[in-house]
Amino acid sequence: MNIDHHAPTCAMRRRISSANLALDRLSQCGEEPDDSVVIISHTDCDSVLSSGIVSGELPPDPRLGLAAIAADHTGEANVIADMLQELDNIRSVSLRADPQFALEESGSSYLRYSHDLVQRYLERGEDGLDERAQNAIAQRKRKRGAAREAVARGDFTMLGGVAFATLTEKLDGELFPALLPDAQVILMSTSRDGLSRWESKIWLGLAAPEGSSLHDLNIREFDSAFGGRWNAGANRRNGGSSIAPRAYAELLVRRLRSFDVKPAIPDQVPLDCI
């Protein structure tokens, strides 16, 4: 059973995350069998929450669904989302930099730690969190401030329906849609090597027509390194590209006409309890 909001279907072109699907499945289909095995591919907020809900390590608390939406879609401040997103960022950097850390911070131990943090927060609020979690939340708040400052300084240029910027610091893309409400697409670029390689992060903006998807833009036709879901993607994992930020934005603008054709979205996401 695959519980995943990344499926490239019209049903997933909405503010929904895997944790929401997990909550709905539990409500409609009941708990999974005791001998079930839960497998996840990454450890961001939504993955930690959905795996905890399905495995029974976390309660079916509606606050978990709200946190997943904040992390994956709205970018609004949310303690659970901010904590888990930043802990995952810190862990990712540490895993790349220190092989010994990779041995000590295995996926299973990190999940146990994260599930315990969420449970403590649900029971006692921020007073129940340890110093590591508190520091992660503080770091996330700092990044929110940096995102606001980047927009206020005029770092973003609006070209057609695309807001694009070259940033010196890599900031989470979900922090920007609410700050750039007139953008259909948001492009954030950072230099990969200081010369000719660029890492591009793209988010669907709040001004995009309902039912739109980044998949409609066929970005891989000009950037084969790009990958992602309907409302967010990047090319970092595949080495970035040689396309400079403004040229990249111009390519996106040319493709925005595909947003004029809006697919119908079903009212509910179908769930299969078999």
C-alpha positions in Angstrom: 0.0 0.0 0.0 1.6 3.3 -1.1 0.4 6.3 0.9 2.0 9.2 -1.0 1.0 12.6 -2.1 3.6 12.8 -4.8 1.6 10.8 -7.3 1.4 12.9 -10.6 -2.4 12.7 -10.7 -5.0 15.5 -10.7 -6.3 14.1 -7.4 -3.0 15.2 -5.7 -3.0 18.8 -7.1 -4.3 20.2 -3.8 -3.1 21.1 -0.4 -2.7 17.5 0.8 0.3 15.6 2.2 1.0 12.0 3.0 0.2 12.6 6.7 -3.3 13.7 5.7 -3.7 10.6 3.6 -2.5 8.5 6.5 -5.0 10.1 8.9 -7.8 9.5 6.4 -6.8 5.9 5.8 -6.7 5.2 9.6 -10.1 6.8 10.0 -11.7 4.9 7.2 -9.8 1.6 7.1 -8.6 1.1 10.7 -5.2 0.3 12.0 -2.7 -1.6 9.9 -1.9 -5.3 10.9 0.6 -5.8 13.6 3.0 -7.5 11.2 3.0 -4.6 8.8 6.3 -3.0 7.8 6.5 0.8 7.1 9.1 2.0 4.6 9.8 5.6 4.0 12.4 7.1 1.5 13.2 10.4 3.3 12.9 12.0 6.7 11.2 15.4 6.2 8.3 16.5 8.3 5.6 14.8 6.3 7.5 11.5 6.1 8.2 11.5 9.9 4.5 12.2 10.6 2.9 9.8 8.1 5.2 6.9 9.1 4.4 7.6 12.7 0.6 7.6 12.1 0.6 4.4 10.0 2.9 2.5 12.4 1.0 3.6 15.5 4.0 5.4 16.9 2.0 8.7 16.8 -1.6 9.3 17.6 -4.1 10.3 14.8 -4.0 13.9 16.1 -5.4 16.5 13.6 -2.5 18.8 14.5 -0.2 16.4 12.6 -2.1 17.0 9.4 -1.9 20.7 9.9 1.8 20.5 10.4 2.3 18.5 7.2 0.3 21.1 5.2 2.4 23.9 6.7 5.6 22.1 5.8 4.6 21.0 2.2 2.3 23.8 1.1 1.6 27.0 3.0 5.0 27.6 4.7 3.2 29.1 7.7 4.7 29.0 11.1 4.0 25.7 12.8 6.2 24.4 15.7 6.0 20.7 14.6 6.7 21.5 11.0 9.4 24.0 11.7 11.1 21.6 14.1 11.0 18.5 11.9 11.9 20.4 8.7 15.0 22.0 10.2 16.1 18.8 12.0 16.0 17.1 8.7 18.0 19.9 7.1 20.6 19.6 9.9 20.7 15.8 9.6 21.2 15.9 5.8 24.2 18.2 6.1 25.7 16.1 8.9 25.2 12.9 7.0 27.1 14.3 4.0 29.9 15.8 6.1 30.5 13.1 8.7 30.4 9.4 7.9 30.6 8.6 11.6 27.5 10.6 12.2 25.8 8.5 9.6 26.5 5.4 11.7 25.3 7.0 14.9 22.2 8.7 13.4 20.7 5.8 11.4 17.3 6.2 9.9 15.6 4.1 12.5 17.1 5.9 15.5 16.3 9.3 14.0 12.7 8.2 13.4 12.4 7.1 17.1 13.9 10.4 18.2 11.6 12.4 16.0 8.4 10.5 16.9 9.3 11.0 20.6 9.8 14.7 20.1 6.4 15.0 18.4 4.7 13.1 21.1 6.3 15.2 23.8 5.1 18.4 22.0 1.6 17.1 21.7 1.5 16.4 25.4 3.5 19.4 26.8 4.1 21.9 24.1 7.5 23.5 23.5 8.4 22.9 27.2 8.6 19.2 26.4 11.3 19.6 23.7 15.0 19.1 24.2 17.7 21.7 23.4 18.4 20.2 20.0 14.8 20.6 18.9 14.7 24.1 20.4 17.7 25.1 18.4 16.2 23.8 15.2 13.1 25.8 15.8 15.2 28.9 16.4 17.1 28.3 13.2 13.9 28.0 11.2 12.7 31.3 12.6 16.0 32.9 11.5 15.4 31.5 8.0 11.9 32.9 7.9 13.4 36.3 8.7 16.0 35.9 6.0 13.2 35.1 3.5 11.3 38.2 4.4 14.4 40.3 4.1 15.2 38.9 0.7 11.7 39.9 -0.6 11.8 43.3 1.1 15.2 44.1 -0.4 13.9 43.5 -3.9 16.0 40.4 -4.5 13.1 38.9 -6.5 12.4 40.2 -10.0 8.9 39.6 -11.5 9.1 38.5 -15.1 5.7 37.6 -16.6 4.2 35.4 -13.9 7.6 34.2 -12.6 9.3 35.7 -9.6 13.0 34.8 -9.6 16.1 35.6 -7.5 19.7 34.6 -7.0 20.2 33.9 -3.4 23.4 33.6 -1.4 21.8 31.4 1.2 19.8 28.3 0.4 16.4 28.8 2.0 13.4 26.4 2.0 11.1 27.1 -0.9 7.9 26.9 1.1 8.8 30.1 2.9 8.3 32.2 -0.2 4.8 31.7 -1.7 3.0 33.7 1.0 5.7 36.5 0.6 5.2 36.6 -3.2 1.4 36.3 -3.6 1.4 37.6 -7.2 3.7 35.0 -8.6 2.5 31.9 -10.5 5.9 30.3 -10.3 8.8 31.1 -8.0 12.4 30.4 -9.0 15.2 30.5 -6.5 18.8 30.0 -7.8 22.1 29.6 -6.0 25.5 29.2 -7.5 26.8 25.7 -7.4 30.5 26.3 -8.2 30.8 30.1 -8.4 31.2 29.9 -12.1 28.7 28.3 -14.5 26.6 25.8 -12.6 23.4 26.8 -10.9 21.1 25.0 -8.5 17.4 25.9 -9.2 14.6 25.4 -6.8 11.0 26.0 -8.2 7.7 26.4 -6.3 4.2 26.8 -7.7 3.0 30.3 -6.6 -0.3 31.2 -5.0 -1.3 33.1 -8.2 -1.2 30.0 -10.4 -4.7 28.9 -11.5 -6.3 26.1 -9.5 -5.4 22.7 -10.8 -2.1 23.9 -12.2 1.0 21.8 -11.8 4.7 22.2 -12.4 4.5 19.0 -14.5 2.4 21.0 -17.0 5.5 23.1 -17.8 7.6 20.1 -19.0 10.7 21.6 -17.3 12.7 18.5 -18.0 12.6 19.4 -21.7 15.2 22.1 -21.0 16.5 21.0 -17.7 17.0 17.3 -17.6 18.3 17.5 -14.0 14.9 18.8 -12.6 12.7 16.6 -10.6 9.9 17.0 -8.1 6.2 16.9 -7.3 3.3 19.0 -8.7 4.0 22.1 -6.6 7.8 22.0 -5.9 11.0 20.7 -7.4 14.7 21.3 -7.9 17.7 20.1 -9.8 20.3 20.0 -7.0 20.3 16.2 -6.6 21.2 15.8 -10.3 24.0 18.3 -10.4 22.2 21.5 -11.3 22.3 23.1 -14.7 24.3 25.6 -16.8 21.2 27.8 -17.3 21.6 31.2 -15.7 18.8 32.4 -13.4 17.3 35.0 -15.8 17.5 32.7 -18.8 15.8 30.0 -16.7 13.0 32.4 -15.7 12.5 33.3 -19.4 12.1 29.7 -20.3 9.5 29.3 -17.5 7.6 32.3 -18.7 7.2 30.9 -22.2 5.6 27.8 -20.8 3.1 29.5 -18.5 0.5 29.4 -21.2 0.0 25.8 -20.4 -1.6 26.9 -17.1 -4.5 28.2 -19.1 -5.7 24.6 -19.5 -6.9 23.6 -16.0 -7.7 19.9 -15.4 -10.7 19.0 -13.3 -9.9 18.1 -9.7 -12.0 15.4 -8.0 -13.6 16.6 -4.8 -12.0 13.8 -2.7 -8.9 11.7 -2.9 -10.0 8.0 -3.4 -8.8 5.6 -0.7 -8.4 1.9 -1.2 -8.9 -0.1 2.0 -8.2 -3.5 0.4 
